[in-house]
Each structure stands twice: as C-alpha cells, then as structure tokens.
Amino acid sequence: MSKRRTHSPEFKARVAMEAISGRKTIQEIAADHAIHPIQVSQWKKQLLEGASELFTRGKKSKDKEGGQAKEAELFQQIGRLQMELEWLKKKSQLL
C-alpha cells in the first residue's frame, strides 16, 4: 500500500496557474507532474474561487493590525485612568 503524498501550497498554486493559463490540457499537466487530472481540476477550481479573497484578506489583516494597535492604546489609557482614580481616592481620604 502506498503512502498518501502531500503537496506544498506553492506546488498546488503553480499547477493551478498552469491549468488556468490554458497552454496545456489538464491531462498533460497531470502527466507532467505525476498527479491525477481530477486533482488538477480541483486545485484550479479552488484557485478561481479563492482569488477574490486574496485581495480582501490583505485589507482585513491591515484593519486587524490597526485594531490591535488601537486596543493596546485603549488598555494603556484604562490603566492610567485607574491609577489616577486610586490616587484621587487616597487623597480624598486624607482630607
């Protein structure tokens, strides 16, 4: 019994791009890379379906980074305000 082969994402992308280009048939591409033609078709389909997400992910990750920076800034502000509140409570008890 043979082991299941795993392919890197780079290899899958290269094969799918080759299939999209249309220079060779899917059967020729599969024979060149020693994989099944159905696998080539699946990778091509995944690439075409996920292509629009490539551009939205970049925007989301930038928004996420900006959100994390904003969140860190707000936590710092909360910490400062809590320290000020404690100081004011101490000072008001002395009076």
Beta strands, then each sheet from edge to edge (+ up, - down):
end
